[in-house]
Amino acid sequence: MSDRAKAEQRLGWKLAMPAFIVMVAVTGYPILQAIWNSFFSYRLTDPDNREFTGLSNYIVSLTDPVFWTSMKMTVLVTVFTVAVELVFGFIIALVMHRIVIPRRTLRTLVLIPYSIITVVSAFTWFFAFSVDTGFVNRWLEWLPFIEQDYNWFGGFWSSFFVISLSEIWKTTPFMSLLLLAGLAQVDGSMEEAAKVDGASWWQVLVKVILPNMKAAVMVALLFRTLDAFRIFDNIFIMTGGANDTTSLSVLIYRQTIDRTEIGLGSALSVILFLCVLGIAALFVKGFKVDLAQGRN
């Protein structure tokens, strides 16, 4: 590295250091506080009897069937929604990439669901599928298993379907925008050369387009997976965790806010944080993309 490059690097660190320190302090303090609290039997309504219990909160959490039920729901909704969003998001990105004339209008329309606050979106889907206020049953009454009084939130799979549908509807635009950025970076001359060589549309997609937008696909999957793994609003509003639809975030809310068990809630929060770290490490390791250098 030349002296000029080293000087520019030092200048960059000096300029970014204040923001970096603030960011570490803001994000690091709550994490360290949660780790510290997780080693205590600490009830918010009885702070005088706070007692150090070591890893007992983690043992209680990991041996409780409720924890594994919430983990199953969290993993299921994460895998299903992210997989569907990847397919739909890629199709929408291809359409936006190919269409030239109404491109800006199309992108604006696609972004509307993502611009809506998650709580508002969840209430909208909840009222649409409710027995008393909903209109979905009336629209689908031609189906043999749908009746006017069919309760979508009365069972696990029907609740899971509505929760996933609302999540997919809201966040697919975000996935499509990230993939659109990756599509824009694919060299068009490579596609033309493949077509001249007789490659089919599918071969161009698999051999040329997808390998060259690997970084964009990784970022889209990583962001959405981490976001979906922390799902809270939709479940809290639609079912409140009934019918085994409790996610890890909802379980943490119950322990920390409803039961004021700060120690146990902090232990669950640390477990969720470690899961998120593990997912991020798996994606970065699996895709083998060097985002800092901008190449595979």
Disulfide bonds with the S-S distance in Angstrom:
none
